[in-house]
Amino acid sequence: ERVVQEIAATAESHAASAQQVSAAAEEQSAATEEMSAASSQLLQSAERLRELFAGQISIDVTSAILKRAGEELRLGGYSPKTGRTYLHHCRRYLRQINKDPMIAKAEDIRRYLLYLIDETGVSRSYYDQAVSAIRLLYEKVLKSPARFEDFIRPRKEHKLPTVLSREAVRKLLEAVGNLKHLAILMLVYSAGLRVSEVVNLRPEDMDEDRRLIRIRGGKGRKDRYTVLSEVALRTVRNYTEKHPVETWLFPGPDPRRHLTVRTVERVLETARLKAGIPLQFSVHALRHSFATHLLDGGADLRVVQTLLGHSRLSTTQVYTHLSKEKLKRVYEKTHPRA
C-alpha cells in the first residue's frame, strides 16, 4: 500500500509538472506570437520608410549611374553635345521607370519606349536617340546587354530640309545690323557651316591666303577645310578690325568662352522677323541653302559632299531633290511637253 501511495504521489507530481510545462509552453507560444506580430509591424514600418525615402535613395543611385555613364561617354570619344543628349535620355528613363534599372525587365523598357511614342508624341529622331542612350546604359554601364537584344530601331523619316531662296537669304543678311552677327551668318551661309562649327572658330582657322576655313572637330570629330568667300572674308575683316579678338573668333560675354549656339539662334530669329520672312527656320537652313544653291549653279555633288563634311554621298544626295533650278533644266531638256 505504501508503494502504491508513493507511485500515486509521483504520478501526481509528474502531472503537476506536466501542467506547469504546458502552461509554460502556452506562455512561450503567446510570446512567440507577440514577437511575430511585432516583427510584422517592424517590417511594415520598414517598408513604409523605404517608400517614404525611395526618392532620396533613387537620387543617390541615379547620380552614381549617370556619373558612370558620363565616364563611359568620355572614354568612348563622344562629343560633349552627344554626351549631354545621352545623359538626358538616361536620366529621363530612370526617373520614369522609378526602380533599380538592374531589376527592370525588358518589358519595363518596352513600356517606356511606348510611353515616349504614344503619350509624349516625340519625333522619330528623339526616339532613336533614346534607344541608343538606353542601350549604352545597359551595355556599357550596367553590363547587362541581353535585355536590349529584341528592340528595333524606328523607320527613319525622309523629310526634305528647309531651303531659302537667294532673295530670302539676301533679305535676311541685310536685316542684320550687328557686324559680329552679320559675320557669323555670312560664314554659315557662304561656307556651309554648322552652327556649332561657326561658334567654335578661332582666328587662326581663317586661311586668308588660300581662301579656306579650317573646321576643327566637326561632326564625328572630323577636321576639314571649306571655302572662304571673298565677301565673307571682307565681312570678317571689318568685324575683327573694329572688335579685335584673341582666343575665339566670336567670343561670348566672357572672352574666355565662345558665343553659344542659342545666342546665334536668337540672332537669326531676330533677323528673320525684321526681314519679314514668314517661313520659320533654324540656322541650319542656311547650310542647306548653301548646298542647294551650289547644286543649282552646277557644282559637282562630290565637291559639295567634301565642303559639307559628309561621310556618305547619300547624305548629300538629298539636296538634289531640292535643287529646283537643276530639276527645271533637266525637265525642260528632256520632257516633250516642257
DRENVEX-591028 format. One record per residue (C-alpha): y, z, x; residue number from 1; residue in one letter. Coordinates in nm, 3 decimals, padded with zeros to 5 digits, m for minus. Each point is the difference from the previous one (the first is absolute). Example, Ala and Ser with C-alpha at 12.3 -4.5 7.8 and 13.67 -1.06 7.14 Angstrom:
+---------+---------+---------+-----+-----+
|       Y |       Z |       X |   n | res |
+---------+---------+---------+-----+-----+
| m00.450 |  00.780 |  01.230 |   1 |   A |
|  00.344 | m00.066 |  00.137 |   2 |   S |
+---------+---------+---------+-----+-----+
END
This chain:
+---------+---------+---------+-----+-----+
|       Y |       Z |       X |   n | res |
+---------+---------+---------+-----+-----+
|  00.000 |  00.000 |  00.000 |   1 |   E |
|  00.229 |  00.085 |  00.288 |   2 |   R |
| m00.068 | m00.340 |  00.156 |   3 |   V |
|  00.070 | m00.174 | m00.332 |   4 |   V |
|  00.327 |  00.187 | m00.029 |   5 |   Q |
|  00.097 | m00.102 |  00.353 |   6 |   E |
| m00.082 | m00.366 | m00.074 |   7 |   I |
|  00.203 |  00.016 | m00.322 |   8 |   A |
|  00.293 |  00.157 |  00.183 |   9 |   A |
| m00.019 | m00.272 |  00.266 |  10 |   T |
| m00.007 | m00.269 | m00.266 |  11 |   A |
|  00.301 |  00.150 | m00.173 |  12 |   E |
|  00.177 |  00.016 |  00.336 |  13 |   S |
| m00.083 | m00.368 |  00.064 |  14 |   H |
|  00.117 | m00.091 | m00.347 |  15 |   A |
|  00.330 |  00.179 |  00.060 |  16 |   A |
|  00.034 | m00.178 |  00.331 |  17 |   S |
| m00.074 | m00.330 | m00.167 |  18 |   A |
|  00.270 |  00.069 | m00.257 |  19 |   Q |
|  00.242 |  00.084 |  00.279 |  20 |   Q |
| m00.092 | m00.320 |  00.183 |  21 |   V |
|  00.037 | m00.199 | m00.322 |  22 |   S |
|  00.338 |  00.156 | m00.068 |  23 |   A |
|  00.108 | m00.078 |  00.357 |  24 |   A |
| m00.122 | m00.358 | m00.039 |  25 |   A |
|  00.197 | m00.036 | m00.320 |  26 |   E |
|  00.309 |  00.138 |  00.172 |  27 |   E |
| m00.054 | m00.237 |  00.293 |  28 |   Q |
| m00.048 | m00.292 | m00.239 |  29 |   S |
|  00.321 |  00.091 | m00.179 |  30 |   A |
|  00.177 |  00.031 |  00.335 |  31 |   A |
| m00.140 | m00.339 |  00.101 |  32 |   T |
|  00.124 | m00.155 | m00.322 |  33 |   E |
|  00.343 |  00.157 |  00.056 |  34 |   E |
|  00.008 | m00.135 |  00.357 |  35 |   M |
| m00.106 | m00.344 | m00.123 |  36 |   S |
|  00.276 |  00.002 | m00.262 |  37 |   A |
|  00.251 |  00.112 |  00.261 |  38 |   A |
| m00.117 | m00.276 |  00.237 |  39 |   S |
|  00.036 | m00.256 | m00.278 |  40 |   S |
|  00.353 |  00.121 | m00.068 |  41 |   Q |
|  00.082 | m00.021 |  00.370 |  42 |   L |
| m00.135 | m00.355 |  00.017 |  43 |   L |
|  00.205 | m00.098 | m00.304 |  44 |   Q |
|  00.309 |  00.158 |  00.157 |  45 |   S |
| m00.067 | m00.185 |  00.326 |  46 |   A |
| m00.036 | m00.327 | m00.190 |  47 |   E |
|  00.329 |  00.062 | m00.182 |  48 |   R |
|  00.169 |  00.079 |  00.330 |  49 |   L |
| m00.147 | m00.315 |  00.150 |  50 |   R |
|  00.143 | m00.202 | m00.288 |  51 |   E |
|  00.337 |  00.170 |  00.029 |  52 |   L |
|  00.024 | m00.067 |  00.372 |  53 |   F |
| m00.174 | m00.336 | m00.005 |  54 |   A |
|  00.333 | m00.180 |  00.048 |  55 |   G |
|  00.079 |  00.199 |  00.311 |  56 |   Q |
| m00.343 | m00.060 |  00.148 |  57 |   I |
|  00.020 | m00.367 | m00.093 |  58 |   S |
|  00.333 | m00.030 |  00.178 |  59 |   I |
| m00.150 |  00.143 |  00.319 |  60 |   D |
| m00.306 | m00.225 | m00.018 |  61 |   V |
|  00.209 | m00.305 | m00.089 |  62 |   T |
|  00.238 |  00.064 |  00.290 |  63 |   S |
| m00.291 |  00.021 |  00.244 |  64 |   A |
| m00.157 | m00.320 | m00.134 |  65 |   I |
|  00.329 | m00.193 |  00.006 |  66 |   L |
|  00.072 |  00.121 |  00.352 |  67 |   K |
| m00.336 | m00.134 |  00.115 |  68 |   R |
|  00.057 | m00.325 | m00.190 |  69 |   A |
|  00.335 | m00.044 |  00.175 |  70 |   G |
| m00.172 |  00.048 |  00.336 |  71 |   E |
| m00.264 | m00.260 | m00.086 |  72 |   E |
|  00.270 | m00.248 | m00.103 |  73 |   L |
|  00.184 |  00.046 |  00.328 |  74 |   R |
| m00.322 | m00.033 |  00.200 |  75 |   L |
| m00.080 | m00.316 | m00.195 |  76 |   G |
|  00.331 | m00.157 |  00.100 |  77 |   G |
|  00.136 | m00.025 | m00.354 |  78 |   Y |
|  00.374 | m00.054 | m00.030 |  79 |   S |
|  00.215 |  00.297 | m00.111 |  80 |   P |
|  00.071 | m00.177 | m00.330 |  81 |   K |
| m00.369 | m00.059 | m00.071 |  82 |   T |
| m00.074 |  00.357 |  00.102 |  83 |   G |
|  00.252 |  00.137 | m00.250 |  84 |   R |
| m00.143 | m00.224 | m00.273 |  85 |   T |
| m00.359 |  00.111 |  00.064 |  86 |   Y |
|  00.096 |  00.367 |  00.010 |  87 |   L |
|  00.182 | m00.041 | m00.332 |  88 |   H |
| m00.316 | m00.140 | m00.158 |  89 |   H |
| m00.222 |  00.270 |  00.151 |  90 |   C |
|  00.236 |  00.273 | m00.120 |  91 |   R |
|  00.013 | m00.145 | m00.352 |  92 |   R |
| m00.379 | m00.031 | m00.016 |  93 |   Y |
| m00.059 |  00.360 |  00.114 |  94 |   L |
|  00.255 |  00.132 | m00.247 |  95 |   R |
| m00.151 | m00.197 | m00.289 |  96 |   Q |
| m00.367 |  00.093 |  00.049 |  97 |   I |
|  00.101 |  00.367 |  00.048 |  98 |   N |
| m00.316 |  00.094 |  00.192 |  99 |   K |
| m00.141 |  00.007 |  00.350 | 100 |   D |
| m00.049 | m00.371 |  00.086 | 101 |   P |
| m00.327 |  00.087 |  00.175 | 102 |   M |
| m00.155 |  00.100 | m00.332 | 103 |   I |
|  00.162 | m00.289 | m00.188 | 104 |   A |
| m00.249 | m00.266 | m00.101 | 105 |   K |
|  00.028 | m00.376 | m00.019 | 106 |   A |
|  00.067 |  00.037 | m00.373 | 107 |   E |
|  00.310 |  00.212 |  00.077 | 108 |   D |
|  00.136 | m00.278 |  00.219 | 109 |   I |
| m00.081 | m00.256 | m00.266 | 110 |   R |
|  00.182 |  00.200 | m00.268 | 111 |   R |
|  00.304 |  00.031 |  00.227 | 112 |   Y |
|  00.016 | m00.374 |  00.063 | 113 |   L |
| m00.035 | m00.069 | m00.372 | 114 |   L |
|  00.279 |  00.253 | m00.059 | 115 |   Y |
|  00.226 | m00.203 |  00.231 | 116 |   L |
| m00.078 | m00.323 | m00.185 | 117 |   I |
| m00.012 |  00.117 | m00.361 | 118 |   D |
|  00.250 |  00.285 | m00.018 | 119 |   E |
|  00.259 | m00.066 |  00.269 | 120 |   T |
| m00.010 | m00.381 | m00.007 | 121 |   G |
|  00.037 | m00.045 |  00.376 | 122 |   V |
|  00.007 | m00.344 |  00.157 | 123 |   S |
| m00.308 | m00.148 |  00.162 | 124 |   R |
|  00.152 |  00.037 |  00.343 | 125 |   S |
|  00.062 |  00.371 | m00.064 | 126 |   Y |
| m00.358 |  00.039 | m00.122 | 127 |   Y |
| m00.130 | m00.183 |  00.306 | 128 |   D |
|  00.198 |  00.235 |  00.226 | 129 |   Q |
| m00.147 |  00.299 | m00.184 | 130 |   A |
| m00.354 | m00.130 |  00.055 | 131 |   V |
|  00.068 | m00.050 |  00.373 | 132 |   S |
|  00.154 |  00.346 |  00.036 | 133 |   A |
| m00.281 |  00.183 | m00.182 | 134 |   I |
| m00.259 | m00.195 |  00.198 | 135 |   R |
|  00.166 |  00.112 |  00.323 | 136 |   L |
|  00.007 |  00.358 | m00.132 | 137 |   L |
| m00.376 |  00.008 | m00.054 | 138 |   Y |
| m00.109 | m00.215 |  00.293 | 139 |   E |
|  00.226 |  00.128 |  00.278 | 140 |   K |
|  00.118 |  00.345 | m00.109 | 141 |   V |
| m00.280 |  00.148 | m00.212 | 142 |   L |
| m00.279 | m00.202 |  00.169 | 143 |   K |
| m00.160 | m00.077 | m00.335 | 144 |   S |
|  00.011 | m00.380 | m00.038 | 145 |   P |
| m00.298 | m00.026 | m00.239 | 146 |   A |
|  00.211 |  00.096 | m00.302 | 147 |   R |
|  00.202 | m00.317 |  00.036 | 148 |   F |
| m00.270 | m00.262 |  00.044 | 149 |   E |
|  00.005 | m00.139 | m00.354 | 150 |   D |
|  00.374 | m00.038 | m00.054 | 151 |   F |
|  00.139 | m00.351 | m00.009 | 152 |   I |
|  00.345 | m00.135 |  00.069 | 153 |   R |
|  00.209 | m00.138 | m00.284 | 154 |   P |
|  00.057 | m00.372 | m00.020 | 155 |   R |
|  00.319 | m00.093 |  00.175 | 156 |   K |
|  00.292 | m00.118 | m00.205 | 157 |   E |
|  00.139 | m00.340 |  00.093 | 158 |   H |
|  00.367 |  00.039 | m00.079 | 159 |   K |
|  00.254 | m00.236 |  00.146 | 160 |   L |
|  00.275 |  00.173 |  00.200 | 161 |   P |
|  00.363 | m00.005 | m00.109 | 162 |   T |
|  00.208 | m00.270 |  00.172 | 163 |   V |
|  00.378 | m00.046 | m00.020 | 164 |   L |
|  00.170 | m00.334 | m00.007 | 165 |   S |
|  00.226 | m00.095 |  00.290 | 166 |   R |
|  00.300 |  00.048 | m00.226 | 167 |   E |
| m00.113 |  00.349 | m00.101 | 168 |   A |
| m00.043 |  00.097 |  00.367 | 169 |   V |
|  00.349 | m00.129 |  00.080 | 170 |   R |
|  00.154 |  00.198 | m00.287 | 171 |   K |
| m00.191 |  00.313 |  00.104 | 172 |   L |
|  00.116 | m00.012 |  00.363 | 173 |   L |
|  00.358 | m00.075 | m00.101 | 174 |   E |
|  00.000 |  00.311 | m00.218 | 175 |   A |
| m00.072 |  00.229 |  00.296 | 176 |   V |
|  00.326 |  00.150 |  00.126 | 177 |   G |
| m00.136 |  00.225 |  00.275 | 178 |   N |
| m00.056 | m00.183 |  00.333 | 179 |   L |
| m00.299 |  00.215 |  00.094 | 180 |   K |
| m00.165 | m00.058 | m00.335 | 181 |   H |
|  00.070 | m00.373 |  00.021 | 182 |   L |
| m00.166 | m00.017 |  00.342 | 183 |   A |
| m00.311 |  00.173 | m00.138 | 184 |   I |
| m00.043 | m00.231 | m00.299 | 185 |   L |
|  00.089 | m00.305 |  00.208 | 186 |   M |
| m00.277 |  00.081 |  00.249 | 187 |   L |
| m00.255 |  00.065 | m00.275 | 188 |   V |
|  00.067 | m00.339 | m00.160 | 189 |   Y |
|  00.060 | m00.213 |  00.309 | 190 |   S |
| m00.297 |  00.139 |  00.197 | 191 |   A |
| m00.241 |  00.092 | m00.279 | 192 |   G |
| m00.014 |  00.367 |  00.096 | 193 |   L |
| m00.161 |  00.283 | m00.194 | 194 |   R |
|  00.244 |  00.276 | m00.088 | 195 |   V |
| m00.192 |  00.245 |  00.221 | 196 |   S |
|  00.035 | m00.245 |  00.289 | 197 |   E |
|  00.374 | m00.049 | m00.030 | 198 |   V |
|  00.080 |  00.373 | m00.007 | 199 |   V |
| m00.217 |  00.053 |  00.310 | 200 |   N |
|  00.182 | m00.261 |  00.210 | 201 |   L |
|  00.150 |  00.105 |  00.332 | 202 |   R |
|  00.291 | m00.178 |  00.171 | 203 |   P |
| m00.230 | m00.129 |  00.276 | 204 |   E |
| m00.220 | m00.172 | m00.259 | 205 |   D |
|  00.267 | m00.266 | m00.050 | 206 |   M |
| m00.078 | m00.272 |  00.257 | 207 |   D |
|  00.327 | m00.192 | m00.023 | 208 |   E |
| m00.085 | m00.246 |  00.279 | 209 |   D |
| m00.319 | m00.123 | m00.163 | 210 |   R |
|  00.124 |  00.060 | m00.356 | 211 |   R |
| m00.297 |  00.221 | m00.080 | 212 |   L |
| m00.052 |  00.343 | m00.155 | 213 |   I |
| m00.277 |  00.221 |  00.131 | 214 |   R |
| m00.181 |  00.194 | m00.274 | 215 |   I |
| m00.170 |  00.311 |  00.134 | 216 |   R |
| m00.300 |  00.142 | m00.182 | 217 |   G |
|  00.029 | m00.202 | m00.318 | 218 |   G |
| m00.259 |  00.012 | m00.276 | 219 |   K |
| m00.338 |  00.074 |  00.153 | 220 |   G |
|  00.184 |  00.134 |  00.308 | 221 |   R |
|  00.042 | m00.356 |  00.129 | 222 |   K |
|  00.292 | m00.119 |  00.212 | 223 |   D |
|  00.143 | m00.347 | m00.054 | 224 |   R |
|  00.307 | m00.216 |  00.051 | 225 |   Y |
|  00.195 | m00.170 | m00.276 | 226 |   T |
|  00.314 | m00.215 | m00.007 | 227 |   V |
|  00.355 |  00.122 |  00.050 | 228 |   L |
|  00.230 | m00.247 | m00.173 | 229 |   S |
|  00.349 | m00.075 |  00.123 | 230 |   E |
|  00.165 |  00.134 | m00.316 | 231 |   V |
| m00.204 |  00.321 |  00.014 | 232 |   A |
|  00.086 |  00.045 |  00.368 | 233 |   L |
|  00.372 | m00.037 | m00.071 | 234 |   R |
| m00.022 |  00.256 | m00.278 | 235 |   T |
| m00.186 |  00.250 |  00.220 | 236 |   V |
|  00.249 | m00.053 |  00.285 | 237 |   R |
|  00.295 |  00.063 | m00.233 | 238 |   N |
| m00.169 |  00.318 | m00.119 | 239 |   Y |
| m00.088 |  00.138 |  00.346 | 240 |   T |
|  00.346 | m00.080 |  00.140 | 241 |   E |
|  00.164 |  00.212 | m00.269 | 242 |   K |
| m00.277 |  00.261 | m00.009 | 243 |   H |
| m00.160 |  00.047 |  00.345 | 244 |   P |
| m00.366 |  00.102 | m00.023 | 245 |   V |
| m00.239 |  00.172 |  00.240 | 246 |   E |
| m00.360 |  00.085 | m00.095 | 247 |   T |
| m00.022 | m00.177 | m00.334 | 248 |   W |
|  00.161 | m00.325 | m00.108 | 249 |   L |
|  00.057 |  00.153 | m00.343 | 250 |   F |
|  00.028 |  00.378 |  00.044 | 251 |   P |
|  00.018 |  00.241 | m00.290 | 252 |   G |
|  00.251 |  00.285 | m00.045 | 253 |   P |
| m00.182 |  00.168 |  00.288 | 254 |   D |
|  00.025 | m00.252 |  00.291 | 255 |   P |
| m00.334 |  00.124 |  00.131 | 256 |   R |
| m00.172 | m00.141 | m00.309 | 257 |   R |
|  00.001 | m00.348 | m00.149 | 258 |   H |
|  00.119 | m00.086 | m00.348 | 259 |   L |
| m00.258 |  00.066 | m00.272 | 260 |   T |
| m00.178 | m00.263 | m00.206 | 261 |   V |
|  00.130 |  00.163 | m00.318 | 262 |   R |
|  00.359 | m00.044 |  00.121 | 263 |   T |
| m00.055 | m00.373 |  00.052 | 264 |   V |
| m00.149 | m00.026 | m00.350 | 265 |   E |
|  00.314 |  00.164 | m00.142 | 266 |   R |
|  00.219 | m00.238 |  00.200 | 267 |   V |
| m00.185 | m00.297 | m00.149 | 268 |   L |
|  00.023 |  00.135 | m00.355 | 269 |   E |
|  00.374 |  00.057 |  00.034 | 270 |   T |
|  00.050 | m00.355 |  00.128 | 271 |   A |
| m00.219 | m00.145 | m00.276 | 272 |   R |
|  00.204 |  00.167 | m00.272 | 273 |   L |
|  00.328 | m00.101 |  00.163 | 274 |   K |
| m00.119 | m00.360 |  00.030 | 275 |   A |
| m00.100 | m00.003 | m00.368 | 276 |   G |
| m00.360 | m00.102 |  00.064 | 277 |   I |
| m00.204 |  00.104 | m00.307 | 278 |   P |
| m00.339 | m00.034 |  00.169 | 279 |   L |
| m00.124 |  00.334 |  00.134 | 280 |   Q |
| m00.162 | m00.020 |  00.344 | 281 |   F |
| m00.061 |  00.199 |  00.315 | 282 |   S |
|  00.102 | m00.064 |  00.360 | 283 |   V |
| m00.341 | m00.159 |  00.053 | 284 |   H |
|  00.107 | m00.287 | m00.228 | 285 |   A |
|  00.229 | m00.116 |  00.282 | 286 |   L |
| m00.307 | m00.032 |  00.225 | 287 |   R |
| m00.176 | m00.200 | m00.272 | 288 |   H |
|  00.309 | m00.219 | m00.031 | 289 |   S |
|  00.008 | m00.057 |  00.377 | 290 |   F |
| m00.357 | m00.137 | m00.003 | 291 |   A |
|  00.044 | m00.209 | m00.314 | 292 |   T |
|  00.326 | m00.156 |  00.115 | 293 |   H |
| m00.161 | m00.092 |  00.333 | 294 |   L |
| m00.283 | m00.179 | m00.182 | 295 |   L |
|  00.254 | m00.168 | m00.227 | 296 |   D |
|  00.159 | m00.140 |  00.314 | 297 |   G |
| m00.330 | m00.141 |  00.126 | 298 |   G |
| m00.106 |  00.273 |  00.245 | 299 |   A |
| m00.365 |  00.006 |  00.106 | 300 |   D |
| m00.203 |  00.271 | m00.174 | 301 |   L |
| m00.139 |  00.137 |  00.327 | 302 |   R |
|  00.349 |  00.036 |  00.144 | 303 |   V |
|  00.100 |  00.203 | m00.305 | 304 |   V |
| m00.316 |  00.208 |  00.041 | 305 |   Q |
|  00.095 |  00.083 |  00.359 | 306 |   T |
|  00.359 |  00.089 | m00.090 | 307 |   L |
| m00.114 |  00.230 | m00.281 | 308 |   L |
| m00.268 |  00.164 |  00.213 | 309 |   G |
| m00.285 | m00.073 | m00.240 | 310 |   H |
| m00.351 |  00.040 |  00.142 | 311 |   S |
| m00.153 | m00.245 | m00.248 | 312 |   R |
|  00.135 | m00.338 | m00.103 | 313 |   L |
| m00.115 |  00.068 | m00.357 | 314 |   S |
|  00.265 |  00.273 | m00.025 | 315 |   T |
|  00.271 | m00.252 |  00.085 | 316 |   T |
| m00.139 | m00.266 | m00.232 | 317 |   Q |
|  00.128 |  00.189 | m00.303 | 318 |   V |
|  00.346 | m00.134 |  00.085 | 319 |   Y |
| m00.120 | m00.356 | m00.048 | 320 |   T |
| m00.017 |  00.083 | m00.373 | 321 |   H |
|  00.365 |  00.104 |  00.013 | 322 |   L |
|  00.141 | m00.293 |  00.195 | 323 |   S |
|  00.147 | m00.185 | m00.297 | 324 |   K |
|  00.169 | m00.265 |  00.212 | 325 |   E |
| m00.325 | m00.088 |  00.174 | 326 |   K |
| m00.192 | m00.005 | m00.328 | 327 |   L |
|  00.269 | m00.216 | m00.152 | 328 |   K |
| m00.015 | m00.249 |  00.289 | 329 |   R |
| m00.380 | m00.025 | m00.022 | 330 |   V |
|  00.017 | m00.038 | m00.379 | 331 |   Y |
|  00.263 | m00.273 |  00.014 | 332 |   E |
| m00.194 | m00.183 |  00.268 | 333 |   K |
| m00.344 |  00.015 | m00.160 | 334 |   T |
|  00.030 |  00.035 | m00.378 | 335 |   H |
|  00.022 | m00.329 | m00.195 | 336 |   P |
|  00.231 |  00.148 | m00.263 | 337 |   R |
|  00.231 |  00.184 |  00.238 | 338 |   A |
+---------+---------+---------+-----+-----+
END
